[in-house]
């Protein structure tokens, strides 16, 4: 019995299916072909109009903060405090994520502009890096 030759890994894998690791990473969603509702998870039917046909939509990498909370308590392996945000993406859709590098509520305002940012979570024994995403405050407002 021969062992198969090891194949080189893809190098990086996204933490979630809707994160696309391209030259310029972005998020995608399933879009109802009938009413345009957006979903990150797979659906058998639209929760808004009950249609069963979906396409894929590339989402904007920028948006505004709708709401946020500073989290001070978490599992022992999770560094606190951190900021959880709901981001309304430009052009439609919204996503829940972490706001990277900011845990002072005085530095965050509703309607603050943010941009998608990816970061490595870790590397497995085969050298494949897991990549996640969050958002960063955009310097200079709409810049």
C-alpha positions as CSV (number, residue, x, y, z in Angstrom):
1,X,0.0,0.0,0.0
2,X,1.4,3.4,-1.0
3,X,0.8,6.6,0.8
4,X,-0.5,9.4,-1.3
5,X,1.9,12.3,-1.9
6,X,1.1,15.3,0.3
7,X,-0.6,18.1,-1.7
8,X,0.2,21.7,-1.0
9,X,-2.6,23.3,1.0
10,X,-4.5,26.4,-0.2
11,X,-2.5,28.6,2.2
12,X,-5.5,30.3,3.8
13,X,-9.1,29.3,4.7
14,X,-11.8,31.7,5.8
15,X,-13.4,31.2,9.2
16,X,-16.9,31.6,7.7
17,X,-18.3,30.6,4.3
18,X,-19.3,34.1,3.4
19,X,-15.8,35.6,3.7
20,X,-14.1,35.6,0.3
21,X,-10.3,35.7,0.6
22,X,-9.4,37.6,-2.6
23,X,-6.8,40.2,-3.3
24,X,-9.3,42.5,-1.7
25,X,-11.3,40.3,0.7
26,X,-15.1,40.8,0.9
27,X,-18.3,39.3,2.2
28,X,-21.0,37.6,0.2
29,X,-24.6,36.7,1.0
30,X,-27.4,34.7,-0.5
31,X,-30.0,37.1,-2.1
32,X,-33.6,36.2,-2.6
33,X,-34.3,36.3,-6.3
34,X,-37.8,37.6,-5.7
35,X,-37.6,40.3,-3.0
36,X,-33.8,40.9,-2.6
37,X,-33.6,39.8,1.1
38,X,-30.0,39.0,2.1
39,X,-28.9,36.0,4.2
40,X,-25.5,34.7,5.2
41,X,-26.7,31.2,5.9
42,X,-28.1,28.7,3.3
43,X,-31.9,28.9,3.1
44,X,-34.6,26.6,1.6
45,X,-37.0,29.6,1.4
46,X,-37.0,33.3,2.0
47,X,-38.2,34.4,5.4
48,X,-39.6,37.6,3.9
49,X,-41.6,36.4,0.8
50,X,-41.3,32.6,1.0
51,X,-39.7,32.3,-2.5
52,X,-37.2,29.5,-3.0
53,X,-34.7,30.9,-5.5
54,X,-31.5,32.6,-4.4
55,X,-28.5,34.1,-6.0
56,X,-25.2,35.3,-4.6
57,X,-24.4,39.0,-3.9
58,X,-21.0,40.6,-3.2
59,X,-21.3,43.0,-0.3
60,X,-19.6,46.3,0.3
61,X,-16.5,46.4,2.4
62,X,-17.5,49.7,4.1
63,X,-20.4,50.7,6.2
64,X,-21.6,52.5,9.3
65,X,-22.1,51.4,12.9
66,X,-25.7,50.9,13.8
67,X,-25.2,49.7,17.3
68,X,-22.3,48.5,19.6
69,X,-21.6,47.1,23.0
70,X,-18.4,46.7,24.9
71,X,-18.0,43.1,26.2
72,X,-16.2,42.7,29.5
73,X,-16.9,39.1,30.4
74,X,-16.1,36.1,28.2
75,X,-14.6,32.6,28.3
76,X,-11.2,32.5,29.9
77,X,-9.4,32.2,26.5
78,X,-11.1,35.3,25.1
79,X,-9.4,38.6,25.7
80,X,-11.7,41.4,27.1
81,X,-12.8,44.0,26.7
82,X,-13.7,43.9,23.1
83,X,-16.4,45.8,21.0
84,X,-19.2,44.0,19.2
85,X,-20.9,46.0,16.5
86,X,-23.8,45.8,14.0
87,X,-22.7,47.3,10.7
88,X,-25.0,48.5,8.0
89,X,-23.1,47.9,4.9
90,X,-23.0,50.5,2.0
91,X,-25.4,49.3,-0.7
92,X,-27.4,47.1,1.5
93,X,-27.1,44.3,4.1
94,X,-25.9,44.3,7.7
95,X,-23.4,42.1,9.6
96,X,-22.5,41.5,13.2
97,X,-18.8,41.5,13.9
98,X,-16.1,42.9,16.2
99,X,-14.7,46.4,16.0
100,X,-10.9,45.9,16.0
101,X,-8.6,47.8,18.3
102,X,-11.3,49.9,20.0
103,X,-12.8,49.2,23.4
104,X,-13.3,52.8,24.7
105,X,-16.9,53.8,24.2
106,X,-15.9,57.4,24.0
107,X,-14.2,56.7,20.7
108,X,-17.2,55.1,19.1
109,X,-20.4,56.9,17.8
110,X,-23.4,55.5,16.0
111,X,-23.2,56.2,12.3
112,X,-19.3,56.0,12.6
113,X,-17.7,54.8,9.3
114,X,-16.0,51.5,9.3
115,X,-14.1,49.2,6.8
116,X,-13.7,45.5,6.6
117,X,-10.4,44.1,7.9
118,X,-9.2,40.5,7.8
119,X,-6.7,39.0,10.2
120,X,-5.1,35.5,10.9
121,X,-6.5,33.4,13.7
122,X,-3.8,30.7,13.6
123,X,-2.1,28.1,11.5
124,X,-2.6,24.3,11.5
125,X,0.1,21.6,11.4
126,X,0.0,21.7,7.5
127,X,0.7,25.4,7.4
128,X,-2.8,26.5,6.5
129,X,-3.8,29.8,8.0
130,X,-7.4,30.4,9.3
131,X,-8.6,33.9,8.6
132,X,-11.4,35.9,10.2
133,X,-12.8,39.4,9.8
134,X,-13.8,42.4,11.7
135,X,-14.2,46.1,11.1
136,X,-11.9,49.1,11.8
137,X,-12.8,52.7,12.2
138,X,-12.1,54.7,9.1
139,X,-9.7,57.5,9.7
140,X,-11.1,60.9,8.6
141,X,-14.8,59.8,8.4
142,X,-15.8,58.9,4.9
143,X,-12.2,58.8,3.7
